[in-house]
Amino acid sequence: MRNYEYVNGRRVHERGFFARWGHRLVILMAIIGAFYVAVFIFGWGRSSSKVKNGGSREAIIAEEEKFHGIILTRDNVMEQLQEIAELMTYSEDYAGTANVVDNLQIPYTDFDIWGTQHKIQIVYAGTIKVGYDLNELKTVVNNQKKEIYITIPLKPSVVDNNLPQEKVTIMQDNNVFNPIRADEVNVRLTEVKAQQLESAEKNGIYEKAEAHLKEIIIKTLAKVHSEYKVVFLSPLEQAPEEKPTTSVAQ
């Protein structure tokens, strides 16, 4: 069948092969173009709806900032503190001399029996260590105020009160009528440790430990989060909560 072009109802000439396929190609391209336009319009609508349904603009920005490490979280703070967990202790050394003097006594009296005395002299040096358990610290971050609230226990725990054997020298003056008993040295050293701890408490070892803890926490967090202020709270105090942000409709 022959194909002709018509102008004002009159046949002018027969369509050629390239003219016919060129006309079809134009129609095909128009259809493809319309398809991409539709995809662009409806696809954009769906992505916009995700923004609307996903939350406010502030929430989206907050998520992006958090992803880039701008928003500080409790986990961020605890990770930093984990690095100094071993430093959350404070120690003081002590040294001295303790004596043990013992006599046999007349039964049912306080009178010593002459010639039955034995003596022990103990020269010692030890260390008392007090500190905090990282798990006992409670941390709250307020990004609006740029403040980190850390609640610490009222008093640190005694981690160790050690009298190393190599720092203990024992000199004995035994007596055949009243031999030195095996437990006398250990009993006296136990008393020494209790006395030295009591003395350290009176001299403010717990207060010094708290000051030391605060100092290392501030220095550690300032290395990474210098724009935040560290606020220490007692167990009876409560950190202020962040105010909710106002949603912005898109």
C-alpha positions as CSV (number, residue, x, y, z in Angstrom):
1,M,0.0,0.0,0.0
2,R,1.3,3.4,-0.9
3,N,1.5,6.2,1.7
4,Y,0.9,9.9,0.6
5,E,1.0,13.2,2.4
6,Y,-2.0,15.4,2.2
7,V,-2.2,19.2,2.3
8,N,-5.6,20.9,2.6
9,G,-7.2,17.6,1.6
10,R,-5.1,17.2,-1.6
11,R,-2.6,14.4,-2.1
12,V,0.8,15.9,-2.8
13,H,3.3,13.1,-3.0
14,E,4.1,9.7,-1.6
15,R,5.9,9.4,1.8
16,G,9.4,8.0,1.7
17,F,10.8,5.3,3.9
18,F,12.8,7.7,6.1
19,A,9.9,10.1,6.4
20,R,7.6,7.4,7.7
21,W,10.1,6.0,10.3
22,G,11.2,9.5,11.3
23,H,7.6,10.3,12.2
24,R,7.3,7.2,14.3
25,L,10.6,7.9,16.0
26,V,9.4,11.4,17.1
27,I,6.2,9.8,18.6
28,L,8.3,7.3,20.5
29,M,10.6,9.9,21.9
30,A,7.6,12.0,23.0
31,I,6.2,8.9,24.9
32,I,9.6,8.3,26.6
33,G,9.9,11.9,27.6
34,A,6.4,11.9,29.1
35,F,7.3,8.8,31.1
36,Y,10.4,10.4,32.6
37,V,8.5,13.5,33.5
38,A,5.9,11.5,35.3
39,V,8.6,9.5,37.2
40,F,10.3,12.7,38.2
41,I,7.1,14.4,39.5
42,F,5.8,11.4,41.4
43,G,9.2,10.3,42.7
44,W,9.8,13.8,44.1
45,G,6.5,13.8,45.8
46,R,7.3,10.5,47.5
47,S,10.7,11.8,48.8
48,S,9.1,15.0,50.0
49,S,6.5,13.0,51.9
50,K,9.3,11.1,53.6
51,V,10.6,14.4,54.9
52,K,7.2,15.4,56.2
53,N,6.4,12.0,57.7
54,G,10.0,11.6,59.1
55,G,9.8,14.5,61.5
56,S,10.6,18.2,61.7
57,R,13.4,20.0,60.0
58,E,15.2,20.3,63.3
59,A,15.0,16.5,63.8
60,I,16.5,15.9,60.4
61,I,19.3,18.3,61.0
62,A,19.9,16.8,64.4
63,E,20.2,13.4,62.9
64,E,22.7,14.7,60.3
65,E,24.7,16.5,63.0
66,K,24.7,13.4,65.2
67,F,26.0,11.3,62.2
68,H,28.8,13.8,61.8
69,G,29.7,13.7,65.5
70,I,28.4,17.2,66.3
71,I,25.7,16.1,68.8
72,L,27.2,14.7,72.0
73,T,25.6,11.7,73.6
74,R,26.0,9.9,76.9
75,D,27.7,7.0,75.1
76,N,30.3,9.4,73.7
77,V,31.1,10.6,77.1
78,M,31.3,7.1,78.7
79,E,33.6,6.0,75.9
80,Q,36.0,8.9,76.8
81,L,35.8,8.1,80.5
82,Q,36.4,4.5,79.8
83,E,39.9,5.4,78.7
84,I,40.8,6.9,82.1
85,A,39.0,4.3,84.3
86,E,42.3,3.2,85.8
87,L,43.1,6.8,86.7
88,M,39.9,7.2,88.8
89,T,41.8,6.4,92.0
90,Y,43.8,8.4,94.4
91,S,46.5,6.9,96.6
92,E,48.6,8.0,99.6
93,D,51.7,6.3,101.1
94,Y,52.3,5.8,104.7
95,A,55.2,4.5,106.8
96,G,56.0,4.0,110.5
97,T,57.1,1.7,113.2
98,A,54.9,-0.5,115.4
99,N,55.9,-2.4,118.5
100,V,54.5,-5.4,120.3
101,V,55.4,-6.0,123.9
102,D,54.0,-8.9,125.8
103,N,54.4,-10.4,129.2
104,L,52.9,-13.4,131.0
105,Q,50.6,-12.3,133.8
106,I,49.7,-13.7,137.2
107,P,46.3,-15.5,136.6
108,Y,43.3,-13.4,137.3
109,T,45.4,-10.2,137.8
110,D,47.0,-7.5,135.7
111,F,50.4,-8.0,137.2
112,D,53.2,-9.0,134.8
113,I,55.5,-11.9,135.6
114,W,59.1,-10.7,135.6
115,G,61.4,-12.2,133.1
116,T,58.7,-13.3,130.7
117,Q,58.6,-10.3,128.3
118,H,59.1,-10.6,124.6
119,K,59.3,-7.7,122.1
120,I,58.6,-7.3,118.3
121,Q,59.5,-4.2,116.3
122,I,57.9,-3.8,112.9
123,V,59.1,-1.2,110.4
124,Y,56.6,-0.8,107.6
125,A,55.6,1.2,104.5
126,G,52.2,0.8,102.8
127,T,49.7,2.5,100.4
128,I,46.1,3.3,100.7
129,K,44.2,3.6,97.4
130,V,40.6,4.9,97.1
131,G,38.6,5.5,94.0
132,Y,35.4,5.3,92.0
133,D,33.9,2.6,89.8
134,L,33.1,3.9,86.3
135,N,29.7,2.2,86.5
136,E,28.8,4.3,89.5
137,L,29.0,7.5,87.5
138,K,25.8,8.8,86.0
139,T,26.1,11.0,82.9
140,V,23.6,13.3,81.3
141,V,24.3,15.5,78.2
142,N,22.4,18.7,77.5
143,N,23.2,19.8,74.0
144,Q,21.1,22.9,74.2
145,K,23.1,24.3,77.1
146,K,26.3,22.6,76.0
147,E,26.7,21.0,79.4
148,I,27.7,17.6,80.6
149,Y,26.3,16.6,84.0
150,I,28.1,13.9,85.9
151,T,26.8,12.5,89.2
152,I,29.4,11.0,91.4
153,P,28.9,9.0,94.6
154,L,29.1,10.8,98.0
155,K,32.3,8.9,98.9
156,P,34.8,6.8,97.0
157,S,35.5,3.2,98.0
158,V,38.7,1.9,99.5
159,V,40.3,0.0,96.6
160,D,43.3,-1.2,98.5
161,N,45.2,-0.9,101.8
162,N,48.4,-2.7,101.1
163,L,51.5,-3.5,103.2
164,P,53.8,-5.3,100.8
165,Q,55.9,-7.9,102.5
166,E,59.1,-6.5,101.0
167,K,58.4,-3.2,102.8
168,V,57.9,-4.8,106.2
169,T,60.9,-5.4,108.4
170,I,60.5,-7.4,111.6
171,M,62.9,-7.5,114.6
172,Q,62.1,-9.8,117.4
173,D,63.3,-10.2,121.0
174,N,62.0,-13.6,121.9
175,N,61.7,-15.1,125.4
176,V,62.0,-18.8,126.2
177,F,59.3,-18.6,128.9
178,N,57.0,-16.6,126.7
179,P,57.6,-17.4,123.0
180,I,56.4,-15.1,120.2
181,R,53.2,-16.5,118.8
182,A,52.8,-17.0,115.0
183,D,49.9,-14.6,114.6
184,E,51.2,-11.7,116.6
185,V,52.8,-9.9,113.6
186,N,49.8,-10.3,111.4
187,V,47.4,-9.1,114.2
188,R,49.6,-6.0,114.7
189,L,49.8,-5.3,111.0
190,T,46.0,-5.5,110.7
191,E,45.8,-2.9,113.4
192,V,48.3,-0.7,111.7
193,K,46.3,-0.8,108.4
194,A,43.1,0.2,110.3
195,Q,44.9,3.0,112.1
196,Q,46.5,4.4,108.9
197,L,43.2,4.3,107.1
198,E,41.5,6.2,109.9
199,S,44.3,8.8,109.9
200,A,44.0,9.2,106.1
201,E,40.3,9.8,106.4
202,K,40.9,12.5,109.0
203,N,43.4,14.1,106.6
204,G,40.9,14.3,103.8
205,I,41.8,11.4,101.5
206,Y,38.2,11.1,100.2
207,E,38.0,14.8,99.4
208,K,41.4,14.7,97.7
209,A,40.2,11.7,95.6
210,E,37.0,13.6,94.6
211,A,39.1,16.6,93.5
212,H,41.4,14.3,91.6
213,L,38.5,12.6,89.8
214,K,37.0,16.0,88.7
215,E,40.3,17.2,87.4
216,I,41.0,14.2,85.2
217,I,37.4,14.1,83.9
218,I,37.5,17.8,82.9
219,K,40.9,17.5,81.2
220,T,39.9,14.3,79.4
221,L,36.5,15.6,78.0
222,A,38.0,19.0,77.1
223,K,40.4,17.3,74.6
224,V,37.5,16.3,72.4
225,H,34.5,18.4,73.7
226,S,36.0,21.7,74.6
227,E,32.8,23.6,73.8
228,Y,31.0,21.7,76.6
229,K,31.0,22.6,80.3
230,V,31.3,19.8,82.8
231,V,28.9,20.1,85.8
232,F,29.3,17.8,88.7
233,L,26.2,16.8,90.7
234,S,25.7,15.0,94.0
235,P,23.5,12.0,94.1
236,L,20.7,14.2,95.5
237,E,20.8,16.6,92.6
238,Q,19.1,16.1,89.2
239,A,20.4,17.3,85.9
240,P,18.0,19.7,84.0
241,E,16.3,18.2,81.0
242,E,16.5,19.5,77.5
243,K,13.5,21.5,76.3
244,P,11.7,19.9,73.4
245,T,12.3,21.5,70.0
246,T,9.3,23.0,68.1
247,S,8.4,21.0,65.0
248,V,8.6,22.8,61.7
249,A,6.1,21.7,59.1
250,Q,7.4,21.2,55.6
